[in-house]
Amino acid sequence: MARKKRTLDKEVRMELTKENCHAIMDYLMVQFTDKQDYHYNYYFDTPERSLEKNDVTLRLRTIRKEGHISYHLTLRVPTIEEETYLEYYQRLSEKQMRLLVYNNKLPDGDIKDLNSVHGGNVQNVNVIRVNRVWAPYKDIDVYFDKISHRGKTHYEVGTKIDSSQTVSGDEKLNEFKELLSTFGIDFKQAKRRSKKFR
């Protein structure tokens, strides 16, 4: 099934210690491996950092998964509901990816056309490497991220709640919190990476 070009998502994430991350991963029977799924996340902003100031994220994600490489451009615009974003999505070719990363040239398409949001003049301001693994838990998919940024490693656990699903967002959030509470962890929303890692 082709991914929708626009979705309304709520992402809940929490930073963990390495020990807590591995404990929950063991419980769900998954582990990190570069052979499965890792990505490079390139973040873009205007010269005046207007996207960051308005809580907008423009990210290019290069995913290497089991020998396959793909390129995904995402523009996330905040809604009135906390931690919920209108997400615009576009798949890129390798050439489009390189022109954006190395020449700051936005590819033609829906995201470029939204210049009322980004102004059309963006530049590469950051890169974060992430090793990701997924595991099902009840009605949610839980992901674990091993994040590398400027020589330091961080760990996060999270889930995405799509507003169009039949299971309510509150139910999914409660299941995620329940998983954490099994390990004596109280949920606390992690700061967005575009703001946390600079």
Contacts in CASP RR format, 6 or more apart in sequence:
PFRMAT RR
TARGET T0000
AUTHOR 0000-0000-0000
METHOD contacts of the structure
MODEL  1
MARKKRTLDKEVRMELTKENCHAIMDYLMVQFTDKQDYHYNYYFDTPERS
LEKNDVTLRLRTIRKEGHISYHLTLRVPTIEEETYLEYYQRLSEKQMRLL
VYNNKLPDGDIKDLNSVHGGNVQNVNVIRVNRVWAPYKDIDVYFDKISHR
GKTHYEVGTKIDSSQTVSGDEKLNEFKELLSTFGIDFKQAKRRSKKFR
3 89 0 8 1.000
3 91 0 8 1.000
4 89 0 8 1.000
5 88 0 8 1.000
5 89 0 8 1.000
5 90 0 8 1.000
5 110 0 8 1.000
6 86 0 8 1.000
6 87 0 8 1.000
6 88 0 8 1.000
6 89 0 8 1.000
6 110 0 8 1.000
7 86 0 8 1.000
7 87 0 8 1.000
7 89 0 8 1.000
7 162 0 8 1.000
7 163 0 8 1.000
7 164 0 8 1.000
8 79 0 8 1.000
8 84 0 8 1.000
8 85 0 8 1.000
8 86 0 8 1.000
8 87 0 8 1.000
8 162 0 8 1.000
8 163 0 8 1.000
8 164 0 8 1.000
9 84 0 8 1.000
9 85 0 8 1.000
9 87 0 8 1.000
9 160 0 8 1.000
9 161 0 8 1.000
9 162 0 8 1.000
9 163 0 8 1.000
10 81 0 8 1.000
10 83 0 8 1.000
10 84 0 8 1.000
10 85 0 8 1.000
10 160 0 8 1.000
10 161 0 8 1.000
10 163 0 8 1.000
10 169 0 8 1.000
11 83 0 8 1.000
11 85 0 8 1.000
11 158 0 8 1.000
11 159 0 8 1.000
11 160 0 8 1.000
11 161 0 8 1.000
12 83 0 8 1.000
12 158 0 8 1.000
12 159 0 8 1.000
12 161 0 8 1.000
12 173 0 8 1.000
12 176 0 8 1.000
12 187 0 8 1.000
12 189 0 8 1.000
13 156 0 8 1.000
13 157 0 8 1.000
13 158 0 8 1.000
13 189 0 8 1.000
13 190 0 8 1.000
14 156 0 8 1.000
14 157 0 8 1.000
14 158 0 8 1.000
14 180 0 8 1.000
14 185 0 8 1.000
14 187 0 8 1.000
14 188 0 8 1.000
14 189 0 8 1.000
14 190 0 8 1.000
15 154 0 8 1.000
15 155 0 8 1.000
15 156 0 8 1.000
15 188 0 8 1.000
15 190 0 8 1.000
16 24 0 8 1.000
16 155 0 8 1.000
16 156 0 8 1.000
16 157 0 8 1.000
16 185 0 8 1.000
17 155 0 8 1.000
18 153 0 8 1.000
18 155 0 8 1.000
20 155 0 8 1.000
20 183 0 8 1.000
20 185 0 8 1.000
21 144 0 8 1.000
21 146 0 8 1.000
21 155 0 8 1.000
21 156 0 8 1.000
21 157 0 8 1.000
23 183 0 8 1.000
24 142 0 8 1.000
24 144 0 8 1.000
24 157 0 8 1.000
24 179 0 8 1.000
24 180 0 8 1.000
24 183 0 8 1.000
25 31 0 8 1.000
25 32 0 8 1.000
25 133 0 8 1.000
25 135 0 8 1.000
25 144 0 8 1.000
27 182 0 8 1.000
27 183 0 8 1.000
28 135 0 8 1.000
28 136 0 8 1.000
28 137 0 8 1.000
28 142 0 8 1.000
29 135 0 8 1.000
30 133 0 8 1.000
30 134 0 8 1.000
30 135 0 8 1.000
30 144 0 8 1.000
31 133 0 8 1.000
32 131 0 8 1.000
32 133 0 8 1.000
32 144 0 8 1.000
32 146 0 8 1.000
33 131 0 8 1.000
33 133 0 8 1.000
34 131 0 8 1.000
35 66 0 8 1.000
35 67 0 8 1.000
36 65 0 8 1.000
36 66 0 8 1.000
36 133 0 8 1.000
37 63 0 8 1.000
37 64 0 8 1.000
37 65 0 8 1.000
37 66 0 8 1.000
37 131 0 8 1.000
37 132 0 8 1.000
37 133 0 8 1.000
37 134 0 8 1.000
38 63 0 8 1.000
38 64 0 8 1.000
38 65 0 8 1.000
38 129 0 8 1.000
38 130 0 8 1.000
38 131 0 8 1.000
38 132 0 8 1.000
39 61 0 8 1.000
39 62 0 8 1.000
39 63 0 8 1.000
39 64 0 8 1.000
39 129 0 8 1.000
39 130 0 8 1.000
39 132 0 8 1.000
40 61 0 8 1.000
40 62 0 8 1.000
40 127 0 8 1.000
40 128 0 8 1.000
40 129 0 8 1.000
40 130 0 8 1.000
41 59 0 8 1.000
41 60 0 8 1.000
41 61 0 8 1.000
41 127 0 8 1.000
41 128 0 8 1.000
41 129 0 8 1.000
41 130 0 8 1.000
41 193 0 8 1.000
42 59 0 8 1.000
42 60 0 8 1.000
42 61 0 8 1.000
42 62 0 8 1.000
42 100 0 8 1.000
42 101 0 8 1.000
42 124 0 8 1.000
42 126 0 8 1.000
42 127 0 8 1.000
43 57 0 8 1.000
43 58 0 8 1.000
43 59 0 8 1.000
43 124 0 8 1.000
43 125 0 8 1.000
43 126 0 8 1.000
43 127 0 8 1.000
43 128 0 8 1.000
43 193 0 8 1.000
43 194 0 8 1.000
44 51 0 8 1.000
44 58 0 8 1.000
44 59 0 8 1.000
44 60 0 8 1.000
44 100 0 8 1.000
44 104 0 8 1.000
44 118 0 8 1.000
44 122 0 8 1.000
44 123 0 8 1.000
44 124 0 8 1.000
44 125 0 8 1.000
45 51 0 8 1.000
45 52 0 8 1.000
45 58 0 8 1.000
45 122 0 8 1.000
45 123 0 8 1.000
45 125 0 8 1.000
46 118 0 8 1.000
46 119 0 8 1.000
46 120 0 8 1.000
46 121 0 8 1.000
46 122 0 8 1.000
46 123 0 8 1.000
47 121 0 8 1.000
47 123 0 8 1.000
49 125 0 8 1.000
51 57 0 8 1.000
51 58 0 8 1.000
51 117 0 8 1.000
51 118 0 8 1.000
51 122 0 8 1.000
52 194 0 8 1.000
52 195 0 8 1.000
54 78 0 8 1.000
55 78 0 8 1.000
55 192 0 8 1.000
56 75 0 8 1.000
56 76 0 8 1.000
56 77 0 8 1.000
56 78 0 8 1.000
56 117 0 8 1.000
56 118 0 8 1.000
57 74 0 8 1.000
57 75 0 8 1.000
57 76 0 8 1.000
57 85 0 8 1.000
57 192 0 8 1.000
57 194 0 8 1.000
58 73 0 8 1.000
58 74 0 8 1.000
58 75 0 8 1.000
58 76 0 8 1.000
58 111 0 8 1.000
58 118 0 8 1.000
58 122 0 8 1.000
59 73 0 8 1.000
59 74 0 8 1.000
59 76 0 8 1.000
59 194 0 8 1.000
60 71 0 8 1.000
60 72 0 8 1.000
60 73 0 8 1.000
60 74 0 8 1.000
60 92 0 8 1.000
60 97 0 8 1.000
60 100 0 8 1.000
60 101 0 8 1.000
61 71 0 8 1.000
61 72 0 8 1.000
61 73 0 8 1.000
61 74 0 8 1.000
62 69 0 8 1.000
62 70 0 8 1.000
62 71 0 8 1.000
62 97 0 8 1.000
63 69 0 8 1.000
63 70 0 8 1.000
63 71 0 8 1.000
63 72 0 8 1.000
69 94 0 8 1.000
70 91 0 8 1.000
71 91 0 8 1.000
71 92 0 8 1.000
71 93 0 8 1.000
71 94 0 8 1.000
71 96 0 8 1.000
71 97 0 8 1.000
72 89 0 8 1.000
72 90 0 8 1.000
72 91 0 8 1.000
72 92 0 8 1.000
73 89 0 8 1.000
73 90 0 8 1.000
73 91 0 8 1.000
73 92 0 8 1.000
73 100 0 8 1.000
73 107 0 8 1.000
73 111 0 8 1.000
74 87 0 8 1.000
74 88 0 8 1.000
74 89 0 8 1.000
74 90 0 8 1.000
75 87 0 8 1.000
75 88 0 8 1.000
75 111 0 8 1.000
75 114 0 8 1.000
75 117 0 8 1.000
75 118 0 8 1.000
76 85 0 8 1.000
76 86 0 8 1.000
76 87 0 8 1.000
76 88 0 8 1.000
77 85 0 8 1.000
77 86 0 8 1.000
77 87 0 8 1.000
77 88 0 8 1.000
77 117 0 8 1.000
78 84 0 8 1.000
78 85 0 8 1.000
78 86 0 8 1.000
79 85 0 8 1.000
79 86 0 8 1.000
83 189 0 8 1.000
84 163 0 8 1.000
88 110 0 8 1.000
88 111 0 8 1.000
88 114 0 8 1.000
90 107 0 8 1.000
90 109 0 8 1.000
90 110 0 8 1.000
90 111 0 8 1.000
92 100 0 8 1.000
92 107 0 8 1.000
96 107 0 8 1.000
99 105 0 8 1.000
99 107 0 8 1.000
100 106 0 8 1.000
100 107 0 8 1.000
100 124 0 8 1.000
101 124 0 8 1.000
102 124 0 8 1.000
104 122 0 8 1.000
104 123 0 8 1.000
104 124 0 8 1.000
106 112 0 8 1.000
106 118 0 8 1.000
106 120 0 8 1.000
106 122 0 8 1.000
111 118 0 8 1.000
112 120 0 8 1.000
126 194 0 8 1.000
126 197 0 8 1.000
126 198 0 8 1.000
128 147 0 8 1.000
128 148 0 8 1.000
128 149 0 8 1.000
128 193 0 8 1.000
128 197 0 8 1.000
129 147 0 8 1.000
129 148 0 8 1.000
129 149 0 8 1.000
130 145 0 8 1.000
130 146 0 8 1.000
130 147 0 8 1.000
130 148 0 8 1.000
131 145 0 8 1.000
131 146 0 8 1.000
131 148 0 8 1.000
132 143 0 8 1.000
132 144 0 8 1.000
132 145 0 8 1.000
132 146 0 8 1.000
133 143 0 8 1.000
133 144 0 8 1.000
134 141 0 8 1.000
134 142 0 8 1.000
134 143 0 8 1.000
134 144 0 8 1.000
135 141 0 8 1.000
135 142 0 8 1.000
135 143 0 8 1.000
135 144 0 8 1.000
136 142 0 8 1.000
137 175 0 8 1.000
137 176 0 8 1.000
137 179 0 8 1.000
138 175 0 8 1.000
139 167 0 8 1.000
139 171 0 8 1.000
139 172 0 8 1.000
139 175 0 8 1.000
140 159 0 8 1.000
140 161 0 8 1.000
140 172 0 8 1.000
140 175 0 8 1.000
140 176 0 8 1.000
141 159 0 8 1.000
141 160 0 8 1.000
142 157 0 8 1.000
142 158 0 8 1.000
142 159 0 8 1.000
142 176 0 8 1.000
142 179 0 8 1.000
143 157 0 8 1.000
143 158 0 8 1.000
143 159 0 8 1.000
143 160 0 8 1.000
144 155 0 8 1.000
144 156 0 8 1.000
144 157 0 8 1.000
144 158 0 8 1.000
145 155 0 8 1.000
145 156 0 8 1.000
145 157 0 8 1.000
145 158 0 8 1.000
146 153 0 8 1.000
146 154 0 8 1.000
146 155 0 8 1.000
147 153 0 8 1.000
147 154 0 8 1.000
147 155 0 8 1.000
147 156 0 8 1.000
147 193 0 8 1.000
147 197 0 8 1.000
149 197 0 8 1.000
150 197 0 8 1.000
156 190 0 8 1.000
157 180 0 8 1.000
158 176 0 8 1.000
159 172 0 8 1.000
159 176 0 8 1.000
161 169 0 8 1.000
161 172 0 8 1.000
161 173 0 8 1.000
163 169 0 8 1.000
165 172 0 8 1.000
176 187 0 8 1.000
177 187 0 8 1.000
180 186 0 8 1.000
180 187 0 8 1.000
190 196 0 8 1.000
END
